[in-house]
């Protein structure tokens, strides 16, 4: 009985992470410049904070959609 809840948690976690990665890739393609290159190579802190805020916002939306 408990395995059902653990399995559901793992599946929903993986689903949420996959959706988050897909959303980041889509935003990366839409952006006029390579965000990852700007964050890592140029060490753009403001862009890193913006990307983190985007990930938090999408994560909240995904968790609300999954948990109802």
C-alpha positions in Angstrom: 0.0 0.0 0.0 2.8 2.5 0.9 4.7 1.6 -2.3 1.8 3.1 -4.3 2.4 6.5 -2.7 6.2 6.3 -3.1 5.8 5.3 -6.8 3.4 8.1 -7.4 5.7 10.7 -5.7 8.7 9.5 -7.8 6.7 9.6 -11.1 5.2 13.0 -10.4 8.7 14.3 -9.4 10.2 13.1 -12.6 7.3 14.4 -14.6 7.7 17.8 -13.0 11.5 17.9 -13.6 11.0 16.9 -17.2 8.4 19.7 -17.8 10.7 22.2 -16.1 13.6 21.2 -18.4 11.4 21.4 -21.5 10.2 24.9 -20.4 13.8 26.1 -19.9 14.8 24.8 -23.3 11.9 26.5 -25.0 12.8 29.8 -23.2 16.4 29.3 -24.3 15.3 28.9 -27.9 13.0 32.0 -27.8 15.7 34.3 -26.2 17.7 36.3 -28.6 21.0 35.2 -27.0 22.3 32.0 -25.4 21.2 32.4 -21.8 23.4 29.5 -20.5 26.5 30.9 -22.2 25.8 34.4 -20.7 25.3 32.9 -17.2 28.3 30.6 -17.2 30.9 32.3 -19.4 30.1 36.0 -18.8 28.9 35.4 -15.2 25.8 37.5 -15.6 24.4 37.5 -12.1 21.2 39.4 -13.0 20.4 36.8 -15.8 21.1 34.0 -13.4 18.6 35.5 -10.9 16.1 35.9 -13.7 16.5 32.2 -14.7 16.2 31.1 -11.1 13.0 33.1 -10.7 11.6 31.6 -13.9 12.4 28.1 -12.7 10.7 28.8 -9.3 7.6 30.2 -11.0 7.3 27.3 -13.4 7.9 24.8 -10.6 5.0 26.3 -8.6 2.7 26.1 -11.6 3.7 22.5 -12.3 3.3 21.5 -8.7 -0.2 23.1 -8.5 -1.2 21.4 -11.7 0.0 18.0 -10.6 -1.4 18.1 -7.1 -4.6 19.8 -8.0 
